[in-house]
Amino acid sequence: MSFAPILPGATIGFLGGGQLGRMTALAARSMGYDIHVLDPDPHCATRAIASRTITAAFTDVDAAIDLAKQCDVITLEIEQIHPDVLDAATQHALVRPGRDAVFIIQDRIRQKEWLRTQHFPLGAFAVAHSREDIANAVQLFGASIAKSTHGGYDGRGQVRLADPTFAADAWTTLGALACVVEQRVDIDYEISVLVARRSSGDMAVYPPSRNHHTSGILTWAVTPAAIDVTMTKRAQLLATQIADRIGIVGLLAVECFVTRDGQLLVNELAPRPHNTYHHSERGSATSQFEQLVRAICDLPLGSTDIVSPCAIVNVLGDVWLQEAPPAIVDALAVRTSRLHLYGKAAARAGRKMGHLSATGSDAQEALARVLHSYRLLSPGTVAHFDVHEPTLPTFT
């Protein structure tokens, strides 16, 4: 089967106008595409890049139809798009990724159960429909994490539990009709793998990224991931199998835990660009943002080779809430450092406002540089975020 490419000059629509949409739109603009966006926020980050912005909820079918009628292909930068909206948009334009893959991924229960039925490796989990179900799961698992079924990014919508007597509080906090209770695993380190897939089934897989979180929010990510070749191949094979099985068209990020006894377990899936691959904009032959454009437009996928070791550190709104303003000049004095801001006007604690990146001769040097740059940028937040420099393992 042949697939007609959507060539530059066409219009790409975005469901979601946050920073992922903004960075993808910038890549699309550089390739010659026009950009339209739909987002509930009239001041969304992508607005400055788009020719047309529709301010509407992600449940607004009429607005989605309006967007689709003016676009050749539509993609998304947030998975929490109502299925009716995806169905309506599909009547007027190509929507990539499609409804079926997004529908599975956007609900944690559906996602976990789909992964289990497909025999992909997971940690133990239970579905809870009541506080009693949470208590029973914690009684069975011991240390656990209860997670809301939708949303809950960056540590929100999660409650850590070790005692079933706190199940009622967790149920109230999550405020949902159902949740997932996961047994906490003995994590050695965290990685993610990004896969691009065209409608023809052609795929390109990136080398794994090694990631570190503080309070559920990504602190830093680096590639190469400083893991052995065997684990690299296992992780890439797992990610491509999931991408192919779920039939994604676009990008799929597969977040994984590697346990101290060597198990590789899927944590979560994301059908869009991913925070852990922002370093691809500098460190990879093809950034994740350009790769998404290539995938949804049925263009040949770009090389995923690492051209330079690269690391990022997230810059949260906390940086602007200190007594002293961010020391941007000092941060940029660090060799190879670069500041990426997302165009968000209002800084809030925990809100992703941008990131720092740096390259190096190896992963350790890249990570050291970007962490040093962050410490200079915001001395007042260093105590609250885990930005010490770890020693990455080396392999020969």
N, C-alpha and C positions, 0 to 999 in steps of 0.2 A: 504494500500500500504506500502511495506517495502522499506527502503532506505539503501543502503550499505554504511557503514562508510568508510571514507578515513583515513586509520590508519597511525600512525607515521612510518616514513621511506619514505612516499610519498613526492612529491615536490609541494610546494605552490608557485604560481606566483603572483607577485604584479604589477598592473598597477599604477605606482606612487611610488616614493622612498623617500618621505619626512619623517618627524618625525613620522607621524602616521604609515607609513609602517615600519619604523625602530622599533618602540615599539611593533608592532604586530609581526614582524619577530623575535624579541627577545623572545617573548612568544612562538612562534611556534618552535623555535630552542630548547627551554627548554623542549618541548613536544616531540622532536625527528624528526621534519620535516626538509626537505631541503628547501632552499629559492632561487628563481630567481626573478629578478626585471627588469622592463622597466621604464626608466625615461629619459627626455631630458637632465638632468644635469649629466655629467659624474662623478661629485663628490657628488651625492645625498646622503642623510643621511643613506639610507638603504644599500648602497654599501658595507659598512664594515661588514654587517651581511649576505650578499648574497653570494652564491657560484658562481653565474653568474649574471652579469649586462649587459643589452642591453641599449645602449645610443641611443634613438630615440624619435621622437615627438609622442605625444598622437594621432596623426592622421595617423601614419605610419602603414598601414595594414600589410605589409610584416613583419615588426618587431614584431607585435602582434602575427602573425602566428608562427613565430620563437619561441617566448616565450611559446605559448600554446602547441606546439608540445613536449616541454620538461617538461610540468607540468601536474599534476593530477587535480588540481583545481586552478582557478585564482580568485583573489579578487581585490578590488581597494581601494586606500586611498585618492583619489580625484575624484569627480564626473564628472569633465570636460574631459571625455574620448569620443572621436568621436564615434557615433553609429556604423559606418562601422567597426571600430576597435573591438568593442564588438561583432558584428556579426561574424567577421572573426575568432576571438579567440574561439567563441562558437563552431565552426566547429571541433575544435581539443581538447578542454578541457571543463570541467564544468566551467562556469563563474558565480560567486555568489558575489554580487547581479546581477541579470540578466538585460538584455538590457531594458526591458519595464519599470521597476521601475526607473532605472537610467535616462532614457530618459525623464520621467515626472519630476524628481526632478532637473535635471541639467539646466533647463530653468525656470526662475522665473515666467514667464507668464503661461507656462504649469502647473507648480506646483500650483500656486494660483488658476487657473481655475479648475484644477482637485480637489483641496480641496473644492472649492465652489460647484462643481457639486456633490460631495460626502456629502455635507451638514455638513462639519466640520467648527467649529467657526473661523471666520477671522475678522480682522478689515476691514474697507472700503478701496477699492483700485480701480484703473482704469488702463487700458492699454493705453499707449500713443505711437502713431506712428509719432508724429510731435511735434514741440514746442508749436503749438496751443493746442494740446491735453493736454500737461502738464499744460499750462495756465488755460485751462478749469477745469482740475482736482483740481488745487490749488484754483481756484475761488469757486469751490463747497465744497472742504474739509477744506479750511483754512490751518493751519500748516500741512505740508506734507513732505514726503521723497521720492525723485525720485531715483530709483535703476536700475542699468543695469540688463539685463536679464541673463547674464552669469558671473560667477566669482564674483568679488567684495567682497572678504572676508576681514575681519578685518577692516571694515570701508571704504574700497576702493570701487569705483564705486557707491557712494551714494552722493546725494546732498540734503541738507535740504532747504526747501522753505516755506516762509510765504506770499510771494507777487507774484502774477502771472506775474508781469513785469519782473521777473528774469527767466522766463521759457526758453527764448532763450539761456541764459548763461548755464542753466542746461543741455539743449539738446546738446549744443556744448561740455560741459565738459564730458558728458557720452559717446558721440561719437558713438551712436548706432542707428540702424534702428527702435528700439522699446525699451521701458522701462516700468517699473511698477511705478505708483505713489500711495503711501500709505498714508492714513490719519494718522497723529500722534495721538496716543492714550494716555490717562492719566494713565501711568504705575505706579502701586504700587511697583511691584518687577518682576524680570525675573526668570524663571525656565527652566529647560530642563528635559526631560525624555528619557532614553535610553532603547530600546527594542531589544532583540536578537530573531531571528526567524530562525528555520530550514526549510528545504524543505518540511518536513512532516507537517508543520504548528505549531509545538510545539514552544512556546514562553516563554521567561523569561524577566521580566520587572524590571528595577532598581528603587529604591526610587528616587524621584526628587532631582535634584541638584539646589541650589540657586546660581545665577550668578550675577556678576556686571561687567559692561563694562565702559571703558574710551575711548571716541572718536571712538566708534565702535569696539574696540579690547577688548576681555575678559581680565579683570584685575584679578579677583579672582572667585573661585567657591568653594562651601562647601556642604558637605552632613553630617548629615541630613540637609534638606533645611530650617528648622525653619518655617514650614507652618503647618496649622491645618490638622487633619486627613481627613476631608472631601475634602479639596483641593488636598491632596495627592492622594486620590482614584480617584477623577475626572481626574487629570492629567494622572495617570497611565492608566485608562480606555481609555481616548482619544488616548494616544500614541499606545496602543495595537490595538485599532480599526483601526488606520491609517496604522500601520504595516501590519495587516492582509489584509486590503482592497487593499493595493498597492502590496501585495505579495512579500515583501522583503525577501531575504534569506541572512542572515548576520546580520548587525546592522542597526538600524534606530534611529537617534537622532531627537527628536521633541522639537524645541525651542518654548517657550510660553511666552506670556505676561499675567500677572494678573493685571487687572485694579483696580482702587480705588473703583469702584462700584462692584467688585467681579466677573467680567467676566474673563473667561479663553480663550485666543485667540492664535491660532497657528501663530507663526512668520515665521519660516522656517524649512525645513526638510534637513537632511544630511544622505546619505546612507553609513555610514562609522564610524569608531571611531571618537570621538568628544572631542574637547578641554575641555569641561565642565565636562568630566568624566575621566580626567587624575587622579583624586583622587581615582578612583576605584582600581588603582594598589596597593594602600596601605590600603584603607578603606573598600573595599568590599571583600567578600569571593572569588569572581572570578573577575579579572580585565576585563575591556572591551576588552583588547587585546587578552587574552586567550579565552574570550567568542566568539570573532569573529572567531578564529580558530575552536572552537568547532562547531559553527553554520555552517560554510561553509564546514566542514568535516563530517557533520551529526553525530557528537558525542553528547552524552547527555549534555544539557546545564547546566552550573554551577550555584550554588547558588548566588543570588544577595543580600544576607543579608549584612547589614553593620556590620563589625566586629570592626570598630573603627571610630568615627567621624574623618573626614579628610578634609583638605582644600589645595588648590593650589593657587599660584600666578604666572602668566606668567612672564618670564624674557626675555625682548626684547633686540634687538641689541643696543639700546640706552645705556644700562649699560656699554658696552665696548667703547662707544664714549665719555665718560667723561674724565676729566683731571686725575682723580684717577682711577686705575683699580678696578674691582669688588672685594669687601672685602669678599672673599669666606670663609676664616677662621672665621671671625666674624659671618657671616650668619649661618654657621654650628654649632656655639657654642650654638644656641638656641635649647632648648630641643625638641627632636623628629624631628627637621628639616632635610630635605634631598634635595640635589641639583640634578636635572636631566638635563643633557645637551644633545643636539641632534646631535652633531658631525658636525655642520655647520661651515665652515672655515671663511666665510665672514660675519661680523656683519654690519647690516644696521639699521637705525632708523626704528622702527616698525616691524622688522623681529623677529619672534619667534625663540629664540636661545635655550630655555629650560624653565623649571619651577622649583619652589620650592614647597615642600609639607611639611605638618606637621600634626600630629595627636594630639588629645586631649581627655579629659574626656567628652566633649560635643562639639557641633559645634562652640560655641563662643570661647572656649579655642583653638581649632584647628586653627580657623581663626586668632585669636590674635597672635598665635605663628608664623604662616607663614607670616603674614604682618610685624611683628617685624623682622623676619629673612630677609625679603626683604629690609626693611628700613636700616638695617645694611649692607646689600650687596651693595646697591647703593644709598648712601645719595644724590648724585647729581641729581638723577632722581625723587626723592620723590615729588618735587614740581610740576612735570609734569604729575604724575599719581595719581589716586585716591586711595591711599593705606592707608587712615585713617581707623581706626577700627570702624565699625558700631556696634550698639547694636542690636543683632538679637532678634526677638520676641521669647517668650517662651510659650509653651502650656502644659497644664496638662490633 
